[in-house]
Amino acid sequence: MDLRGHGDSDASFAAYGDPETAGDVTALIEALGGPAVIVGNSMGAAAAVLVAADRPDLVRGLVLIGPFVREPASNAPQRLVQRIALAPTWAAPAWRAYLPKLYAGRHPSDFEDYRNEIFDSLRRPGYAKAFSRTTRLRHDAAEASLERVTAPTIVVMGALDPDFPDPAAEAQWIGDRLHADVVMVPDAGHYPQSQQPDRTLAATLHFLTGLDRRA
């Protein structure tokens, strides 16, 4: 599922945020028929947590990859710099320049093609504005919902993820609160599913097999 204002999704939504994304995920599961396993990467993990907390009947399990499920530590100057850098006017070139940092470690063979596709996508009318709005979201609602999640969960984190000062510590913090298994993926940053797909897939399939055994 594409986030609002990303990929093939429309760029004219009035609201963006974790609760809104969670509502979209809920609607999709209901439309397709659930319950389902939700795989959420980055801020998508926060939405997955909200769905699991609010609609446990729809969720068999959670696979949280490079997850943002709480507000990261930052100061006012850092937030101001990020807001300016990702303003709609120059969001496309700024994100193109920053993306390699998020792919710390192994780059997929098609990384440059993908990077150019992202750049072109953000240049479509309205999409840079939508993207800029999503970069200003907060994840307080997800953090407040963690204690209500009962679905089996696995946390998959790139060992080099630059979004966290200590990726292993962040993954374990989430794992402890969700009673989840934690898998650290070496030589991968924020997107282990594309940087180390074999390792990420193996961990996910092992988790899914465990769900089948429980069922």
Secondary structure, DSSP 8 states (H G I E B T S, - for coil): ---TTSTTS-S--S--SHHHHHHHHHHHHHHH-S-EEEEEETHHHHHHHHHHHH-GGGEEEEEEES---S-----HHHHHHHHHHTSGGGHHHHHHHHHHHHT-S---TTHHHHHHHHHHHHTSTTHHHHHHHHTT---HHHHHHGGG--S-EEEEEETT-TTSSSHHHHHHHHHHHHT-EEEEETT--S-HHHHSHHHHHHHHHHHHHHHHHH-
